[in-house]
């Protein structure tokens, strides 16, 4: 009887301690819908060949999504997870520029980036891409196909690992974001072109994992009381 009472008391103590588990809280910021190529600047630079030729390069100029950061009054920050979701919409119109029938397939390729204030799992830029639904047309010579609505979406997630410095996420911070679109096309024979309009929206969610401030709860106090009662019985029976 003594041993079973001891087991009961120990189990109650363990149960009361297990009530203090890690919790999560999230905040979300987004930009758009807006015509893509926002957050990106394209410039001409010398290609380095010494011939005076230039190339077009992308210069990130991301918009800022501002977050309030982890509320330290909740407890101790132990982890951060960042999720990005892109949704896109637009139109595509295919045209056959040749004199013979062409099979044309086109879609919009969107590319997005999220620039973090501090690296998570050795990564400071979360990137992804979206390909819209594809428009297929078989067009006779010198024919323009109908304007067709297209959509797309993509996601990406990055989570901290043990040893990451989460200081940057413990107060207000910003995540930079950009999004740009381009057309992809295939044509047989090679006499098809396509034009498009598009809009993109990027949404960023930051989830904080934390150990909550430990305050006795009614259930925990009841379990602790049971444990102490059990220990009292053990002492009385000795």
Buried (B, 14 or more C-beta within 10 A) or exposed (E): EEEEBBEBBEBBBEBBEEEBEEEEEEBEBBBBBBBBBBBBEEEEEEEEEEEEEEEEEBEEEBBBBEBEBBBEEBBEBBBBBBBBBBBBBBBBBBBBBBEEBBBBBBBBBBBBBBBBBBBBEEEEEBEBEBBBEBBEBEBEEEBBBEEBEBEBEBEBEBBBEEEBEBEBBBEEBBBBBBBBBEBBBBBEEEBBBBEBBBBBBBBBBBBBBBBEEEEEEEEBEEBBEBBEEBBEBBEEEE
